[in-house]
């Protein structure tokens, strides 16, 4: 069976979800003050846009490295890579659909 671009989309979504869960669990368990500062984010969409925006800014900032937590840094690096991969797959699908 051939590899279909939609397969890559689902793989990228799964990677982002796994990395999100891992980073949130590590953040909540080992950096509770920061987790609360960010609005107590979780996997379910019960938080507002401001909480999601604060979490995204944190993930893409240098604050992650300054925490000195290698495990959290690995989770966040995986999350960043997954997000970039997801964008790349979406752009590839768009180009294929448009036939450009």
C-alpha positions in Angstrom: 0.0 0.0 0.0 1.4 3.4 -1.0 2.1 6.1 1.5 -0.6 8.7 1.1 0.0 12.3 2.3 -3.1 12.0 4.5 -1.2 9.3 6.4 1.6 11.8 7.1 -1.1 14.3 8.4 -2.4 11.8 10.9 1.1 10.8 12.0 2.0 14.5 12.5 -1.2 15.0 14.5 -0.4 12.0 16.7 3.2 13.2 17.3 1.9 16.6 18.4 -0.6 15.1 20.7 1.9 12.7 22.3 4.5 15.5 22.7 1.8 17.9 24.1 0.7 15.4 26.7 4.3 14.6 27.8 5.3 18.3 28.1 2.1 19.2 29.9 2.5 16.3 32.4 6.1 17.2 33.0 5.3 20.9 33.4 2.5 20.2 35.8 4.4 17.7 37.9 7.8 19.4 38.2 7.1 23.1 37.5 3.7 23.7 39.2 4.2 27.4 39.7 5.0 28.0 36.1 2.1 25.7 35.1 -0.3 27.8 37.2 1.3 31.0 35.8 0.4 29.8 32.3 -3.2 29.3 33.3 -3.1 25.6 34.3 -3.2 24.3 30.7 -4.4 20.8 29.9 -5.2 18.6 26.9 -8.9 19.4 26.9 -10.1 22.7 25.5 -11.6 24.0 28.7 -9.1 26.9 28.8 -9.5 30.1 26.8 -7.5 31.4 23.9 -5.3 33.4 26.3 -4.1 30.2 28.1 -3.4 28.5 24.8 -1.5 31.5 23.5 0.6 31.8 26.7 1.5 28.1 26.5 2.5 28.4 22.8 4.6 31.5 23.6 6.3 29.5 26.4 7.0 26.5 24.2 8.6 28.7 21.5 10.6 30.9 24.0 14.0 30.4 25.6 12.3 30.1 29.0 12.1 26.3 28.4 15.9 25.9 28.3 16.4 28.2 31.3 14.4 25.9 33.5 17.3 23.4 33.5 14.9 20.4 33.0 16.3 18.2 30.2 13.2 16.0 30.1 10.9 19.0 29.6 13.3 20.4 27.0 13.2 17.1 25.0 9.4 17.0 25.2 9.2 20.6 24.0 11.7 20.0 21.2 9.6 17.0 20.0 6.5 19.2 20.2 8.1 22.0 18.1 9.3 19.5 15.6 5.8 17.9 15.4 4.2 21.3 14.9 6.7 22.2 12.1 6.1 18.8 10.6 2.3 19.3 10.7 2.6 22.7 9.0 4.9 21.1 6.3 2.4 18.3 5.7 -0.5 20.7 5.5 1.3 22.9 3.0 2.2 19.8 0.9 -1.4 18.7 0.9 -2.6 22.2 -0.1 -0.1 22.3 -3.0 -1.2 18.9 -4.2 -4.9 19.7 -3.9 -4.4 23.0 -5.8 -2.3 21.3 -8.4 0.4 24.0 -8.3 
